[in-house]
Amino acid sequence: MKASPHRTHWANLEETGILWGMRAMLLIYRLFGRSAFRLVLHPVVSYYFLMSRAGRDASRDYLRRVGEAFPELGLRGGWWDSYRHFIAFGENLLEKIVVWLGKLDPQRIQFHNRHLLVDLLEQRKGAMLLAAHIGNLELCRALADLRGYIHLNILVHTKHAEKFNRLLGSVERRGANIELIQVTDLNPAVAIRLQDKLQNGEFLVMVGDRTPVSGGRTVSAQFLGAEADFPQGPYLLASLLQCPVYTLLSYPLEGRYHIYLEPFAALIQVPHRQPQRTAMLEELAQRFAAHLEYHCRRAPLQWFNFFPFWDRHAGGGEPQ
């Protein structure tokens, strides 16, 4: 277990250079629809692709690694692969807008292991849902809309939430059963609040593929052939709250959106003493990394990592 090194953090990457373009695309979609949105998608994404060397290099690094791990994918991490990755991100933005506007067609969604959610709802039993930046996490909101008695509490970092809200500030938010909770600093008051929500049969949603914003600690796990840092926060919080943990991922595949809900741990009890504590956190992070790797293989262009995920271990050099 270790503190995150000093480096450019994902939450501090500058996004204002493309914020105007994203706002314009949102306006175009609202005024003219999906076809017009796609018409301007390529110029906007191309601008960001050319101007963001850091994002482009991180994309190429990831695609090279996933291509080496799974040669059948035919990915080499070249410029064309990376551009397709960026375009997939732009398409994902469109789907986010569709969800926020409440226009998602339920027939496009295939919910795997839906019975697990139904069982939890019938028992009024809350749980933590461990998600990742693969596909469209906003489908969590659609999940709440489609079944109005589901209450999702999405745990976010302040700066990230503010940027997302600036982008969609003019959108009518559907799904009153969604609450964004800032957990940059987890204190006893927040922990008690989260415990109350679990006891009321509500769900907590956290991501397992982003390191803490500041002062956080991480553990290492093998991911696509090399060590990378993963947060320990979700596992520590689940141990504190004594709640079951499920993984929740969603992404498009073969013309439909797939939601994958799978059991991760019935109960997590992190030891207080070393080295048992570190060993358990590393084992949990490794299990999640393997799960994420499996889904990256199925939909390699849907993991939207645009910062140097492996740079502490691999030096962060530019892909060749």
Order of alpha helices (4+ residues) and beta strands (2+ residues): beta-alpha-alpha-alpha-alpha-beta-alpha-beta-alpha-beta-alpha-beta-alpha-beta-beta-beta-alpha-beta-beta-alpha-alpha
